[in-house]
């Protein structure tokens, strides 16, 4: 029972963080615009190809990000503090400047000439769907896991399930982009972006506080006397 509770806990931590930064519903509005001249079948297939690549990007960042940073001598405490700062800063930009964020994403995705295989990874996956912000969040989540052993494995399994769930939501939202546009519209999508950005801001601050707490404990532990 405790195993399932641990998996659920890590899933519930990672899911809102990744979903907020990826924002599949908001991305679907732009996806509908930049792929509007393509046949429906091609847009549907392209959407699921982008979802597959997005899942791979998130999983690689989640599983290898912290390890790569540690290889370069970056401590977990420093990684958590830096990751929390990056996530919180990105969330603040999304919260305070939603229109500029949408305009920037549309500019990223505007070069979609060519066939579906050419544009599925770049620019529709990277940087449009899972750009530097998403990679930073995944690395920060990677650094937020337990020290090791079975709890660490449980954490990564739960977080990976969250990444896959977000990837599936990308495929569903992009494949149904026209319906998403009719259902939400720009105003509701912007409101949803702000709500998810606030949640992401809270998660970034929590990651930062965890890193600062661990760093402070390390400093106190080595103080003489």
N, C-alpha and C positions, 0 to 999 in steps of 0.2 A: 504493500500500500504506500509506504514511504517512497518507493522508487517511482511510482506513478505521480505522487505529489510533487516530487522534485522535477520530473519531466514537465509537468503542467506549469510549475512555477517558472522555469526557464523559458518555456514557450510563451507564457503571458508577459514576460519581460521583453523578449525579442520581437514578438509580433507587432505591438504598437510602435516600437522604435523604427523597425524596417518599413512597416506600412506607411507611417507618417512621412518618412523621407522619400520613399518611392512614389507615393500618392497615385495609385493606379487610376482612380476616377478622374483626377485632374489631368493626368497624362492622356487619358482617353479622349478628352476634348481636343487636345492638340493633335493627337494621332489621327482623329477623324478629319482634321483640316489638311494635314500634310499628306495624307494618303487618299484623299477624296477622289483623285483622278484614276485610281486603280480599280480593276474589277473586284466585286465583292468576295469572290473565292480567293483571290490573291491576297486581299487585305486580311481575311480570316487566317490563312496559312501564315502570313507574315506576323500576325499578332502572336500566334503560338510559338513561332520561331524566336521572336523577341523574348517571350516568357521563358523559354528554355535557356537562352543565353543569360537572361537576368538571374535565373536560379543558379547557374554555374558561377557567375560573378560573385553573388552573395555568399555562396558556399565556400568558394576559394578564399575570399576575404575573411570569412568567419573562422575557417579552420587553420589557415596559414598566416593570417595577418599578424597576430601577436608573436608567433614563432619567428617570423622574418624580422620583426622589429627587435626582438630579444637577441637575435643573431648579431645585430649591429650595436649591441650593448645598451639598449634602451630597457630600463627596468619596468616591471609591471606597474609600479606606482606612477612612474612618469608617463607611461602609456595611457593609464587610466585618466590622469589629470589632463594630459594633452587631448586625448580622445573626447573627454567630457567637454572641454573648452570648444573643440571643433564642432561637436554636435550641437552644443548650446548656441554657438554663434550662428551656425547654419539655420537652426530653428528660429532664432531671433530675426534673421533676415527674411525668412518665410512669413513670420508673423507680422513684421512691420512693413514689409514691402511685397505684398502678394502679387501685385500687378507686374512689378519689375521681374519677379521670379518667373511668372508665366511667360513674359516676353522673352526672357533669356532662354527658357526651355524651347520655345517655338523657334527661336533662332538656331538652337542646337540641332533641331530635327528638320530644319527646312531643306537640307541638301539630301533629298531622297530620290534623286534620279538614279536610273539603273534598275536592274532586276532585284527581286526580293532577297536573293542570297547575298547580294552586294551590300544592301543597306540594313539588313536585319541586325548585324552586330554593331556596325558603325554607320550612321550615328544613332539609330533607334534604340539600341541597348546601351551602348557607351558612346556619348555621355548623357543621352536624353533620359533613359529610364533608370539606369543604375550608374550614375556618374560618381565623381569624387566624394560627394556628400554621402551617398549610400555606402561606398567602400569605407569611408571613415567611421560611419555608424557600425558597420559589421566588425571592423577591427576593434573599436571600442567595446563592443559586446564580447568579442573574443578575449579581451583583456579583463573582463569583469567576472570571469568564471572562477570557480573554487580553485584551491591550490593544486589539486591533483587527485588521482585515484578514481574510484567509482563515481563520486559526486561530479568530478570534472566531465567524465563521459556522459553522465546524465544531462549535465548542463548543455553540452554541445549537441546531443541528440535532440533535446527540446528546442534549442535555438535553430538547429538545422530544419526541423519540422516547420518552424515559423517562417524561415526563409523560403521553403518550398511552398508554403501556403500563400505567401506574398507573390511568388512567381506565378502561381495558378490564378491569383486575383488579377495579375497583369494580363494574362492570356484572356481571361473572361471579360475584363473591362475593354481591352483593345479590340477583341473580336466582336464585341457588342457596342463599339464606340458610337454608332449612330443612335442607338437607344439611350446610351448614357447622356448624350447631348440633349436629346428630347426630355429626359427625366430631370436632369440637373440644371443645365444651362450655366452660363458663366457665373452668375451671382451666387447660386447655391454651391457651386464648385469652389468659389473663392472662400465662402464661409467654412466649408469643410476643410479647406487647406489651412485656414487660421486655427481651427479647433485642433487639428492634428499637429500643427506646428507648436501649439502651446504644450501639448502632451509630450512632444519630442523635446522641447525645452526643459521640462521637468525631468525627463530621463537623462538628458545631458548633464544637468546639475547634479543628479544623483550619482552618476558615474564619476564626476569630478570630486564630489564629497567623499566617495568611497576611496578614491586614489589618495586624496589629501589625508584622510583618516589613517590609511595604511602607512603612508610616508611618515606621518607624525609618530605613530607607534614605533616605527623603525628607528627614528631619531631618539626617542625616549629610551629605547632598549639599549642603545649603545652609549648613553650618557654615563660618565664615570660616577661612581658612588651610588 
